[in-house]
Each structure stands twice: as structure tokens, then as C-alpha cells.
Amino acid sequence: MKSFNFTVNVEQNLIRADVFVAESVPELTRNAAQHLFDNGHIRSDGKPIKKNMKLKAGTALEIEMPDAEPIEAQAENIALDIIYEDDDLLVINKPRGMVVHPAAGNPSGTLVNALLAHCGDSLSGINGKIRPGIVHRLDKDTSGLMLAAKNDRSHVSLAAQIGKHTAARVYEAIVVGNLRENSGVIDAPIGRSKLDRKKMAVTEQNSKTARTHYEVIARYCGYTYVRCKLETGRTHQIRVHMAHIGHPVAGDTVYGGKNDPLRLGGQCLHSREIEFTHPSTGERLHFTTDLPEYFAKLLKRFEDISNG
């Protein structure tokens, strides 16, 4: 169990305990913080405190972080749409609605569970038993191409290419509103939101550089079909950046408001293309995939409306 000690400064006088904890430990989600309060792991003068307690300047808090219980993913016979596979890696077309790896609330039915059944022990172990083979992630409701590594050497190579931006990832999305420019670059740092620890936000505090290139493919009444190329790979990057410029991804009720007028049940975002250098052969590989049914149907719907 890890423990941290923090002291309320003068500028934070009478700050709520939960707000103070969120500011002191940015990586702690709101649910995780609530769990710590409920179980007496956040104390002042050795006594557990409540989340709504007002803290005076000079108050010292001890925050205990219990060790996470280890989770080991289990193999499950789940069909995979494999675009390419060899002894080093797989290129997978992830369906919308599939979580990438097990976590609290999603212990099974994930891409990792499917990979374990398909590959057995032939997956990289760099990310441990909970995320074997996973080089990069896609959000649950983002569909499309992603990489998985079968050995540690391939994992290191692929991860390095993503980190150095030599691997290209191109997404397509439908966003709300009519973009003013036909192309552009969104250069805005992304970090954890101070208002909601589950969300990311454009912020200068505890953030990382983030750049998204976009170009318009087609325009429809009230919506724009765009192609986005990632220069960096931050959590929820495209979703955060498009919402930041006032054009959230259609169906994204996390960053675009609670309403979903198109009834998409999730963001309309698809990983369409991926390009990288093969870890063993040095060959430059490029893969593309068709738009999923939900995406194609929406485009057809817009085309029909545009044609009268």
C-alpha cells in the first residue's frame, strides 16, 4: 500500500476534501477517490474524513492507495476480424462496442480475451497479464484498425514507431456542424479534466502536447465528414480536439453533450488506415478497411437528404 501526504496551502483555505484530493492526485479518478473516502483511506490527524469536509489552510492529509488486486485475463472464444497476421503481429479490425482489455466493469468479452483464445501464449508480455499484445488502444465505441504484438521485440518496435510518429494512423469521423476550413491542424495540449477525472480536456496543467490534422471529405446539412491524422496519440485525442474547436464527433455524449439526436449510441469515429514498418522485415506496410455498417448507413442517410 502506498501513502501520500499533502498540506492545504493558504490559497486552498476551506477547499472541499474531494476537490483537494483531485487536485493533489490528478491520476486518481472520481470513483477511485470516492472509494478511498468511503473506506477510510483519506485521513487527517489519523482520523478518516468525509469528502465534503472543508479543509483549512495548514491541514495535513494522508492518502493511502491500496495495492490493486491483480487481474488476469482469460481466453474466450470470440470471433476476430483479422486483416493481417504473421509470426510477429496482427492487424485487427475492432468492432464498435468492444472494450480492448479487461478492467473494472468489463472483466470479459474484450479484445484481449479474444486474442488469448486465438494466439494462446504467443502474445507480447510487456503490458503484463491484463493487456498482453496490446500496443495501442481504441475507445470502446471507436471501431477500426489496431495493432497487436506477438512478441516483446515486435511490441517494442511498434510502440516506438507510434511514439516517434513514424507509424501513421488515419481516422474518419462525422462531426457536428460545418467546419469553416477545408483542412487544418489542432495543436492543443491534452490532460486530465479538473472537473471530471474520467474525462480528458484541453489544458495547460499536467498535460502533454497533442496535434491532430484534419481535412474535410464531404459536407452535409449540420454535419461534416472528416479525415483525421494523428501526429500524437493522447487518450481521446480526436474526440477532445474536435469538441475543443466546437465540432464534437457525432454521437459522442461524453464530449459533445448528453443529447444524441442521430441515435448512434456512441461516437461516429473509425480507425480507417494504419501504416508502419514491419519489425522483422523492415517492409513498409499499409492497411485500410471499409467503413462499418453504422457509419456507411449514416453517410447514405445524409446523401439521400442532400439529393432531396
N, C-alpha and C positions, 0 to 999 in steps of 0.2 A: 504494500500500500504506500502510495506517495502522499506527501503532505506539503502544502504551501502556506506561507504566512504573508499576509498583506495588512497594511495600515491605512486607514482612511485619512486622506490629506485635507487641508483646510478648504480647498475648492470643492471637495466632495461632502462637506458637512451636511448631515441629515439626508444623505442618499439612501434609497431603499437597498436592503441587503442583496436582493436578487439582481438589481441593476449593478451594484458594486461588483458582485461576483462575475457577471457577464463582461464587465469592462476589464477586470483583473485577469480573467482566464478566457481569452477570445475563442479558443478552440472548443470550449465547453458549450454544448447545445442547451437550449432552454429546458428540454425534457430531462437531460442528464443533470442539470443544475437542480431542478425540482426534486429529482430522486435523491440527490445529496442532502437537500434541506429536509426532506421527509424522513430520512434515515439517520439524522443527527450527525452528519459528516461535516457540517459547517458550524463552527463554534466560536464563541467569544468568551474569554475568561474561563475556558473549559466547559462552557455550557452551550448546548445546541440552541440555535436561534431560528426564528421564522423568517420566511422570505420577505415579508412586508415590514420587517423591523427597520426603523430609521436609525442610521448609524451616525454617531457624532464624530467629528474630526479627532483623530488620535486613537480611535477604536481599532484594536488589533483583531484580525480574523484568522483562524486556522481552517484551511480547506483540505479535507482528506479525500484522496482519489483512490478508491478501492481498485485492485487489480481486476482487469476484465476477465471474465470467465472464458477460457479457450473454447472456440467453436471449430469443429472440423467438418468440412463439407462432405456429404455423402453422394455417391454416384446415383443418378436417376436416369431412367430410360426416357429421355426427352429428345424429340426429333430436332436436328440442327440443319440449317440451310448453309452448307459449306461450299463456298465459292472456289476455294483452292486449299490444298493440303499437301505437305511433304513431310520429311523426317524432322524438319526444324520448326515449322509454323503452320498455322491455319488462318485463313481469311474467312470470316463468318458474317453472314447477313443476319443480324439480330432483329427479331420481330419486335414490334411495338408492344409494350406491356411486360416484357421480360426483364427482370432485375439481373444485373451482371453477376453479383456474388452474394452469398448468404449474409444476413445481418439481422439485427433485432427486428422482428415483424415480418421478415422474409427468410425464414430458415431453410426453405426448399423451393424447388421449381425454378431455380436460377440458371443462368448460362454456365456457371461453374459446375453445378450438379450434372448438367448435360455433358460438359466437356469431360468430366471424370468417367462417365459411362462410356464415352466414345474413345477416349485416349488411354484410360487406365492410369498407370504410373508415368506415362510419357507426357508430362507437363512440367514446365519450369517451377522451381520451388522458391524463387526469390521472394515472392509475396506471402510465403507461408501456406499453411494448410487451408486457410479460409479463401485465398484468391490464387490458387495455382494456375499458372499460364496467363494470367491477366496482365497485359502490358499497358493498356489504357481502358477507360470506361466510356460507356454511353449511358445517359439517363434512362430510367425505366421506360418512359414513353417516347424516347428517341429511337427510331429504327435505323437500320443500315449497317454498313461495313465496319468491322473492327478486327484487330489482330489478337491472336493468342500464340504464345510461345511454347514449344515442346521441350526445350532445354534451357538451362541458365545462360549459355553462351548466346543463343538467339535472343533471349529476353533482354540481355544487356545491350546487344546491338540495336534492337528495335526501339528500346526505351531511349537510348542515346540519340537515335535519329529523330524521334519525336521531340526530345528535349532541345536538340540543336536546330530544329525546324527543317531538317533535310528530308523528313518524311512529310508528304503533302496529304492533307485531309480536306476534302471539299464536301460541303453540306448544301442541301437545298431546303428552303423553308417558304412558307406563306406567312407574311406578316400583315399586321393590321395597318390600314392607312396607305397613303400614296407617298412613297419616298420622293423627295424633291430632286435628288441627283440620281443619275443612272448608275453611278458607281462611287465608291468612297472607302475610306479606312476609318474604323472606330478605334481610336487609341485612348483607352481609359483604364486605369488600374482597377483590379477587382480584389475584394477581400470579403471577409465575413460581415454580414449586416449587423449593425449595432442594435437595430430594432427587432430583428428576428434572427436568432442564431442558426436557424435551419436554412436561411437564405443567404445568397451572396449579393454583393452590391458594388457599384462603382464608388470607390472611397480612396482617400489618400492614406488612411490609417491601417496598418498591418495588412497591406495589400501587395499585389505583385503586378508587374507590367502585363498588359493584355492588349492584343491587337487583332482585330477582325477585318478582313477585306470583304466587301460585298459588291455585287452587281445585279442589276435588275434583269430578270428574264422576261417577265410579262407583267402588265398592269391590268387590274380588274376594278370594278366598282367597289371601293372601300378596302381593297386588299392588293398586295404586291407579291409577286412570285420572285424570290431572290436566290442567288447562289452566294454562299459564304465560304471563304477560305480562311482557315485558322493559321495565324502566324505564331500564336502561343496556344496553350491548351489548359486554360483555367476551368475550374468547376462551373458549369452552367454558362460558359462564356458567351455563346451566341445569344442565348435567352436573355442574359443580363444586358449585354450590349445593345441588342435591338430594342429592349424596353427602355434603356437609357436615352436613346435618341427619339423616343416617342412612338416606336413601331414594334410593339411586342409580337412575338410569334403567335399566330392564331391558335387558339385553344389552350394557351398557357395561362392557367388560372393562378399560378404562383407569382409570376412577374407581370402579368397583363391584366390583373383584376379578376374578381371572382366569377364574372359572367362568361359564359361560353356560348355565344349566340349561334355558332355553327354546329354546336353539339358534337364536337370532335372527341371529347373525353380525354384530352391530352394535347400537348403541343404538336403542331404540324412541322416536324423537323426530321430530316432524313440524311444520314451519312451516305452520300451518293458515290464518292470516289475516294480511293486511297492509293498512294504511290510511295514506294520505299525501295531500298536496296537490300537484296537478299543477303542474310548474314553469312551464308556459306559460299554462294556462287559469285556474289558481287554484282549480279544482274539487277538492273533496274526494272521493277515490276509495277504494273498499273492495273487496277481493278475498278470496275464500275458495276452498278446494279440498277435494276429497274426500280421505279418508284413503287412503293407498296400500294395495295388496293385503296386504302383510305385516302391516300394522298392523290392518286390518279383520279378517283371519283370526285374529289373536291375540285380539281382542275377542270374536269369535264363539266361539272355543275357551273363553274364560273364561265367557261367557254359558251355554254348554252345560253346563259343570261346575256353575255356580251353579243351573241348573234341574234338576240331578240326573241 
